[in-house]
């Protein structure tokens, strides 16, 4: 199971606390983790990535193992620690602006 | 006894204010959707407990929410037709957030560009829903005005949305440009006497009308004069802020423009200025008394750069003659050191007798008058900046 940490407002939207766990079949990449997240929490569709283009919303970033993965490929394998659940995959919202 | 429910959208959540018919003691519930911009909430005229909300955020995009119990509980209604409305675990589906411009050969129009602030060609991009207008006859049908300007509708209670592409694609689109808040379709008026007639308005393209249910549209801006655009009497390009109509007088429209208060007596084919003795004719809101179709209300704002009330006084102006002759309504409103703005969807009337008027300000107050504007009092004073106000009568 892959652990995912969501920003506060998306935790409220999905009605979850803290972090969630999603079951990813096959390679664990940003794309497959978000696909699994949205399959389990479909109200999140369109919130982290644009519905149509799939691009990351500009005020959000992807982190794991203390690295910013936001500008990398959606299909590159995430660190092994994320795949095993030892480390979470983080979707971080910008703290900027009102 | 009848009651009133006032739906308030703010920059940081939604609030629902309720009172009985006396309208002097109010209950406040909220914030719903705390932390999100609620651009608009509106209830179905057929079933007032069914309310739709546009929940939006620069971080997370657009969410459509629906309540079927007057705002106590909310769901995201989206799902594809034929599919279950929830996951096997009971989670609501997210398709209600999906607004995709229709470019299909069968029903759509090609995506063109529109003008950007600097006059360059800019692609059409969806940002948010500015206004929701439930059908007058069907609780499952709602129209949505969006940014970048287009008209969408749902026939399944908000689960899925489809563009009425005839508006975006009717031909003048490449000449539209955004107002300061974005190129938004902010006004939708459904004609109660003709189900195929709809009026809409866009900042900063102007007003448009369909007479065939949305397939074809025509600009209805003849008579508008906008000195700040290259051709002040152009067919499109006017920054219309809001349009209002009394349902008992379909075809008589009142408009608050970026400067000028206007009136049309022929369904928008021709407009004439009725600013009259207003201290300033810039503003955003305009509304019509529920029972007196010639009584209209505006809140004059000092200028297009000073977005606050004139003379540091919060004054609603009322005309009982359909424009030109205006009186200031001030009882109960601050008359000094007041620098508030009232945004275009932030005024509403109820249909009780006497007619109730409500408006919300950039300072977070929601003011109410239970006597058509003669006296005012704040329902609440300290909300986040108010984006929209809609009043419902509960029987």
HADDOCK unambig.tbl for C-alpha pairs under 7 A between the chains (distance, minus, plus):
assign (segid A and resid 41 and name CA) (segid B and resid 91 and name CA) 6.67 0.50 0.50
assign (segid A and resid 42 and name CA) (segid B and resid 92 and name CA) 6.74 0.50 0.50
assign (segid A and resid 42 and name CA) (segid B and resid 93 and name CA) 4.87 0.50 0.50
assign (segid A and resid 42 and name CA) (segid B and resid 94 and name CA) 4.98 0.50 0.50
assign (segid A and resid 43 and name CA) (segid B and resid 92 and name CA) 6.23 0.50 0.50
assign (segid A and resid 43 and name CA) (segid B and resid 93 and name CA) 5.39 0.50 0.50
assign (segid A and resid 43 and name CA) (segid B and resid 94 and name CA) 4.14 0.50 0.50
assign (segid A and resid 44 and name CA) (segid B and resid 94 and name CA) 6.56 0.50 0.50
assign (segid A and resid 45 and name CA) (segid B and resid 94 and name CA) 5.56 0.50 0.50
assign (segid A and resid 46 and name CA) (segid B and resid 61 and name CA) 6.81 0.50 0.50
assign (segid A and resid 46 and name CA) (segid B and resid 97 and name CA) 6.77 0.50 0.50
assign (segid A and resid 47 and name CA) (segid B and resid 60 and name CA) 4.29 0.50 0.50
assign (segid A and resid 47 and name CA) (segid B and resid 61 and name CA) 5.54 0.50 0.50
assign (segid A and resid 48 and name CA) (segid B and resid 60 and name CA) 6.16 0.50 0.50
assign (segid A and resid 51 and name CA) (segid B and resid 98 and name CA) 6.50 0.50 0.50
assign (segid A and resid 57 and name CA) (segid B and resid 59 and name CA) 6.67 0.50 0.50
assign (segid A and resid 57 and name CA) (segid B and resid 60 and name CA) 6.93 0.50 0.50
assign (segid A and resid 59 and name CA) (segid B and resid 59 and name CA) 5.18 0.50 0.50
assign (segid A and resid 60 and name CA) (segid B and resid 59 and name CA) 6.84 0.50 0.50
